[in-house]
């Protein structure tokens, strides 16, 4: 009888338990992401300009796709996911009134910031939405889906890509950017130095910005989700800022923003100062300071911009 109580658990049951545990971890991770990015949103606006070259690169791809005679062009609908403060979405809505732009993010703080940024644009809307679950939008509702540096932070990027393809019309365009490897991202050196100032009790980091590892893996993920005509091109983003802007860089990091929000003002000031000093020291160590010490210049931050066309669903 004893052996009946020690029978091996069926393989299917173990797989279900593992899947449930993974789902709980993903849910916790996403809830933490929502909190972190909402806290960081007010300060994130200060560092938006650092990524402007990347936003411009994505906007140029979208604009080339939308330019089509005869004039005036037909109204087209664009969905920007993981949109943050709406920098790209507002720029696209401003550039063409023939483009109806829906800007979404999972963090309510980011959506509020985007809504404020686009409040004077009649063809712009901001809404809270999970990039992995776009059931609020009909199948084939959009002509274009964009995402700047958000895909690699999603715990289930396969599900996200499938959803983005679903909400696109057959032949619709996806334009997505992701960060490169550590050797291609000088800003990662400064971020690592900054986070070293955090107390040991603060969990770091909140995501892996290099989920995909290589471009071929990224292309395979898009193909598996039902995209075709997939291309990947590098986009180098040069960042330049004054040393006094380092504090804004520190406060815009979501992990740092969360830690600062939990501290009394005096302690938060000390932590910001310590993190900024770490960044300045790292910039000097890696040779990112200009000779006169007046600028921090990051000349190599290679992102990948992927364009892909949504294939028609199988009959």
C-alpha positions in Angstrom: 0.0 0.0 0.0 2.9 2.3 0.8 4.0 2.6 -2.8 0.6 3.9 -3.8 1.3 7.1 -1.8 4.5 7.7 -3.6 3.5 7.2 -7.2 5.3 9.6 -9.6 3.1 12.5 -10.5 1.8 12.1 -14.1 3.9 14.1 -16.6 0.9 16.0 -17.7 0.2 17.2 -14.2 3.8 18.4 -13.7 3.6 20.3 -17.0 0.4 21.9 -15.9 1.9 23.0 -12.6 4.9 24.4 -14.4 2.7 26.3 -16.8 0.6 27.7 -14.0 3.7 28.8 -12.1 5.0 30.5 -15.2 1.7 32.2 -15.7 1.7 33.5 -12.2 5.3 34.8 -12.6 4.3 36.6 -15.8 1.3 38.1 -14.1 3.4 39.4 -11.2 6.0 40.7 -13.6 3.4 42.6 -15.6 1.8 44.1 -12.5 5.2 45.3 -11.4 5.8 46.8 -14.9 2.6 48.7 -14.7 3.5 50.2 -11.3 7.1 50.9 -12.2 6.3 52.7 -15.5 3.4 54.7 -14.0 5.7 56.0 -11.3 8.4 56.8 -13.8 6.0 58.5 -16.3 6.3 62.2 -15.0 10.1 62.1 -15.1 10.2 60.0 -18.3 9.1 63.1 -20.2 12.4 64.7 -19.4 14.4 62.1 -21.2 12.1 61.7 -24.3 14.4 63.7 -26.4 17.3 61.3 -26.0 15.4 58.7 -28.1 14.1 61.2 -30.6 16.5 59.9 -33.4 14.9 56.4 -32.9 11.4 57.8 -33.0 12.3 59.7 -36.1 13.6 56.5 -37.8 10.4 54.6 -37.0 8.2 57.6 -38.1 10.1 57.8 -41.4 9.4 54.1 -42.2 5.7 54.6 -41.4 5.5 57.8 -43.5 7.0 56.1 -46.5 4.5 53.4 -46.2 1.5 55.8 -46.0 2.4 58.1 -48.8 0.2 57.0 -51.7 -1.6 59.1 -54.4 -4.1 60.3 -55.2 -4.4 63.3 -52.9 -5.8 63.6 -50.4 -4.7 60.3 -49.0 -7.3 58.0 -47.5 -7.7 57.9 -43.7 -5.6 55.2 -42.2 -5.5 53.8 -38.7 -2.4 53.3 -36.6 -2.0 51.6 -33.3 1.1 52.4 -31.2 1.6 49.8 -28.4 3.9 50.1 -25.4 3.7 53.8 -26.4 5.0 55.3 -23.1 4.4 59.1 -23.0 3.2 59.1 -26.7 6.2 60.7 -28.2 6.1 58.7 -31.5 2.3 58.6 -31.6 1.8 62.3 -31.2 4.5 63.0 -33.8 2.7 60.8 -36.3 -0.7 62.3 -35.5 0.8 65.8 -35.9 2.4 65.0 -39.3 -0.8 63.8 -41.0 -4.5 64.5 -40.2 -5.3 61.5 -42.5 -3.8 59.2 -39.9 -6.0 58.2 -36.9 -3.6 57.3 -34.1 -4.5 55.1 -31.1 -1.8 55.2 -28.4 -1.7 52.4 -25.8 0.3 51.4 -22.8 -0.2 49.1 -19.9 0.8 51.7 -17.4 -1.9 54.2 -16.4 0.7 56.9 -15.6 2.1 56.7 -19.1 -1.4 56.9 -20.7 -2.1 60.0 -18.6 1.1 61.6 -19.9 0.4 60.6 -23.5 -3.2 62.0 -23.2 -1.8 65.3 -21.9 0.7 65.5 -24.7 -1.9 64.8 -27.4 -4.8 66.7 -26.0 -4.9 69.2 -28.9 -4.7 66.6 -31.6 -8.2 65.7 -33.0 -6.9 62.5 -34.6 -5.2 61.1 -31.4 -6.5 58.9 -28.7 -4.8 57.3 -25.7 -6.0 54.2 -23.9 -4.7 51.7 -21.4 -4.1 48.3 -23.0 -2.0 45.2 -22.6 0.2 44.7 -25.6 -0.3 40.9 -25.3 -4.1 41.1 -25.1 -5.7 43.5 -27.5 -9.2 42.1 -27.4 -10.6 45.6 -27.1 -9.8 46.0 -30.8 -11.4 44.2 -33.7 -9.5 41.9 -36.0 -8.1 43.8 -38.9 -8.9 47.2 -37.3 -5.6 48.9 -38.1 -3.4 49.6 -41.1 -0.2 50.0 -39.1 1.1 48.8 -35.7 4.2 50.5 -34.2 6.2 49.7 -31.1 9.4 51.4 -30.0 11.6 49.5 -27.5 8.7 47.6 -25.9 8.6 44.1 -27.4 11.6 42.9 -25.6 10.1 43.7 -22.2 7.0 41.6 -22.7 7.0 38.2 -20.9 5.1 36.5 -23.8 6.4 38.2 -26.9 4.9 35.4 -29.1 1.4 36.2 -27.9 2.1 39.9 -28.4 3.2 39.4 -32.0 0.2 37.2 -32.8 -2.1 39.9 -31.4 -0.4 42.6 -33.4 -0.8 40.6 -36.6 -4.5 39.9 -35.7 -5.4 43.6 -35.3 -3.7 44.4 -38.6 -5.5 44.3 -41.9 -4.0 41.7 -44.3 -1.1 43.5 -45.9 -0.9 45.9 -42.9 2.5 47.1 -41.7 4.2 46.4 -38.4 7.2 48.7 -37.5 9.0 47.6 -34.3 12.3 48.6 -32.8 14.3 46.7 -30.2 17.6 47.4 -28.5 20.8 45.7 -29.5 23.3 43.6 -27.5 25.4 44.9 -24.6 28.3 45.5 -26.9 26.2 47.8 -29.1 24.5 49.8 -26.3 26.8 52.4 -24.6 23.8 53.6 -22.5 23.7 50.2 -20.8 27.1 51.0 -19.2 25.6 54.1 -17.6 22.4 52.3 -16.6 24.3 49.5 -14.9 26.4 52.0 -12.9 23.3 54.0 -11.9 21.4 50.9 -10.5 24.5 50.0 -8.4 23.5 52.9 -6.2 20.3 51.2 -5.1 20.0 49.6 -1.7 20.4 45.8 -1.7 16.7 45.4 -0.8 15.5 46.8 -4.2 15.1 44.1 -6.8 17.0 44.9 -10.0 16.4 44.9 -12.9 12.7 44.8 -14.0 13.2 43.2 -17.4 15.7 41.9 -19.9 16.0 44.4 -22.8 17.9 41.8 -24.9 15.4 39.0 -24.9 15.9 38.1 -28.6 19.6 38.0 -28.6 20.1 37.9 -32.4 18.4 39.4 -35.4 17.7 35.9 -37.0 15.8 34.9 -33.8 13.8 38.0 -34.0 12.9 37.4 -37.7 11.9 33.9 -36.9 9.5 35.2 -34.2 7.8 37.5 -36.6 7.5 34.8 -39.2 6.0 32.4 -36.7 3.4 35.0 -35.8 2.2 35.2 -39.4 4.2 38.1 -40.8 5.9 38.1 -44.2 8.3 40.5 -46.1 10.2 40.9 -42.9 13.2 43.2 -42.9 15.6 44.3 -40.1 17.8 47.4 -40.3 20.1 48.9 -37.7 19.4 52.3 -36.4 22.2 53.9 -34.3 21.0 56.4 -31.8 23.6 59.0 -30.7 22.8 60.4 -27.2 24.2 63.6 -25.9 23.4 65.4 -22.7 24.9 67.8 -20.1 26.2 66.3 -16.9 23.5 68.3 -15.1 20.9 66.3 -17.0 22.1 63.1 -15.4 19.6 63.4 -12.6 16.8 63.5 -15.1 18.3 60.3 -16.7 18.3 58.7 -13.2 14.8 59.7 -12.3 13.4 58.4 -15.6 14.5 54.8 -15.0 11.5 52.9 -13.7 13.4 50.8 -11.1 15.1 53.9 -9.8 11.8 55.9 -9.8 10.1 53.3 -7.7 12.9 53.3 -5.1 12.9 57.1 -5.0 9.1 57.2 -4.5 9.3 55.1 -1.4 11.9 57.3 0.3 11.6 60.5 2.3 12.6 63.5 0.2 16.0 63.9 1.9 16.9 60.3 1.4 15.6 60.3 -2.2 17.8 63.3 -2.9 20.9 61.5 -1.5 20.1 58.4 -3.6 19.6 60.5 -6.8 22.9 62.3 -6.1 24.7 59.0 -5.5 23.3 57.4 -8.7 24.2 60.5 -10.7 27.7 60.4 -9.4 27.9 56.7 -10.5 26.8 57.7 -14.0 29.3 60.5 -14.2 32.1 58.2 -13.0 31.1 55.5 -15.5 31.0 58.1 -18.3 34.5 59.2 -17.5 35.7 55.6 -17.1 34.3 54.5 -20.5 35.5 57.7 -22.3 32.0 59.1 -22.9 32.9 62.5 -21.5 34.0 65.2 -24.0 37.6 66.4 -23.4 36.3 69.6 -21.8 34.0 67.6 -19.5 30.9 69.6 -20.6 29.0 66.8 -22.4 28.3 63.1 -22.1 28.4 61.6 -25.7 27.1 58.1 -26.4 27.9 57.4 -30.0 27.0 53.7 -30.3 23.5 52.6 -29.3 22.5 50.3 -32.1 18.8 49.4 -32.3 17.1 47.2 -34.8 14.0 48.4 -36.7 11.9 45.6 -38.0 9.3 46.1 -40.7 6.9 43.3 -41.6 3.6 42.8 -43.4 0.7 40.9 -41.9 -0.2 37.9 -44.0 -3.8 37.0 -44.6 -5.1 34.5 -42.0 -5.2 30.9 -43.2 -8.6 29.9 -44.6 
